[in-house]
């Protein structure tokens, strides 16, 4: 069995859940402590950041990261799930040529901070029940809108000649950059409504999560090959590298001892940091190894060790 602590970037295939990926990774590398930092729908593919060993404690510092997707929106009918796995709930419309100006206006209207109603076919819980469980029983409940930020919502084609399908529907490939918790399926449905058309996703691929990119991801099959040759640890991203977007402080030997016991680190007098109150901070030992992630407390000019990942035995 391998003893591993860090992150793996997995290119999730379509047809399995994010939980399935975690279970597969757990079996492949022989490590029980495995988790992920952001769910992908079963039909979706792409980057899933997997945390292993003690690094699972760091999920809270990664799960809120901005996400980037490439998606194909089919214009012509809506489905009950908002994607191609659902059943059609509207008549199929044969779509005439959609003017580029109309496409751009619809895209622009959904950029910025917007409100979304969570889809019934989602893992969000209402009164302790997952919405998709209720949806499968034919129930629909009121859902409170959530606020999300759409930084980019743009067409990946540069003309208005959308691909026409045999049934008269048309496909548009788009790029989306959004805050964590955004439902791209809901975004596709709202885009269709702006054009007066039913719409759903036929493809969704996550290409980035925070600073992690799909180009650095590997497939489950490749992970299996590496594990069989005892090489899986070579592609493990260290806990510190996984959090490289956070500021860091280097600790003295005495600071390390105190941090391992959960004692606040006082910032030296005269030190200046442009950190906001509550800023997560990497706490490194003299070798540059991540000991803990602390939270900067502006009032007392201290860093409180929030999550300690080093072994203090």
Secondary structure, DSSP 8 states (H G I E B T S, - for coil): -----EEEEEEE-TTS-HHHHHHHHHHHHT-S-EEESS---TT-EEEEEEEEGGGGGGGGGTTT--EEEEEEEEES--BSSSBTTS-B-S---------HHHHHHHHHHT-EEEEEE--SSSS-EETTEEHHHHHHTT------EEEEEEEEEEESSSSS--EE-TTS-EEEEEEEEE-TT--HHHHHHHHHHHTTS-EEEEEEEEEEETTEEGGG-B-HHHHHHHHHTT-GGGG-B-HHHHTTTSEEEE--HHHHHHHHTT--EE--TT------TT-EEEEE-TTS-EEEEEEEETTTTEEEEEEE-S---
